[in-house]
Amino acid sequence: MLSTPYIPARGLYSSSNTRIVVAQMREIAAAGVGVVVVSWWGFGSPENDRLLMVEEAATRYGLEVAIHLEPYRGRSPARAAEDIERLHEGGGFTDFYVYDADRDPAAEWGEALGTLAGVRVFGHTTLVGRAKASGFDGLYTYDVVTWNGALFRRLCAQAHAAGLLCAPSVGPGYDARLATRHEVVRLRNDGRTYDRMWKTAVKAGADIVTITSYNEWQEGTQIEPARVAVGKLSYDGAWGKHGVAAQRAYLAATTEWTARLGAAPR
C-alpha cells in the first residue's frame, strides 16, 4: 500500500536515481527557485551518501544546495555545529536549516554556533527572542499546517528588528493520513491555499521564502507534478486547469510567485 495520497507524474521513483534527480533539478530551476534545501540525517545516512549526486545535478542548472538538518540520532547543538563545520569545509555548503530547533536549550545553541564562520544557520522556530539567543542567523516555519501565513507579517517584523533573516515557509496543503497517525488535513482548495501563503509571505517582507515542499509525497505537501490515478488525489481543477496542464499547475504557480518575490521592494 502506498503511503501517499498522490501519484507522481514520473511514476514511483528512487531519489538515488541520477536521471530522476537531474530532471528534478532542471524542473526546480525552471520554476525560478534558486536554492534546493536537502533533507539530511547525518553522516553515514542514505541522504548523505547521495548528497554529492544532488549537488552535481543542482549545480548543472545553477542551483545552490542548502542542508536541512533533521533530528538525526545523537544530534545536539554541539554535534550539529561540528557537522555543519564539516559539511562547510568538505562540501562548501553555506546555508543550513535546523529542524525542531526548540527542542534544545537556546544557550547550548548559542555556545555551539558561536564557533562557526562562513555559514548561515536558520532555526525552525517562531520564537524570535529564542532564535536570537540561540545564535541563529534567521528563522523559518516549515510547518504549513499550524502556520497558515497569518503570522508572517509579525514574525518577519520581529525578526528584522532583532537583526535576523526571515524565511517563512509556504506550501500547497497537507495530508499525511496514509503515512502517519496525523489526521489533520489542510486542503489545497484548487491552488488557493498556496496562493494565500505566498501572498502573505511576500507582503510580510520575507528575505527568503521557503517551500514545503517539492517532493514530500508522504505528507502531501509536494508541488512536483502529480498525475490522475484511480483512488488517488490529483491537482485536477487547480487554477482551473485539467488533464496534463493540471499536473504541473503548482510548478507554474511557483514560477509566477518567485517572479513576484524577485520584483517585491526590499
Secondary structure, DSSP 8 states (H G I E B T S, - for coil): --SSSSEETT-S--TT-HHHHHHHHHHHHHTT--EEEEEE--TTSHHHHTHHHHHHHHHHTT-EEEEEE---TT--HHHHHHHHHHHHHHH---EEEETTGGGS-HHHHHHHHTT--S-EEEEE-S-HHHHHHTT-SEEE---TTT--STTHHHHHHHHHHTT-EE--EE-S-EE-TTTSS---EE--GGGHHHHHHHHHHHHTT-S--EES-SS-GGGT---S-EE--TTS---TTGGG--THHHHTHHHHHHHHHHHHHHHS--
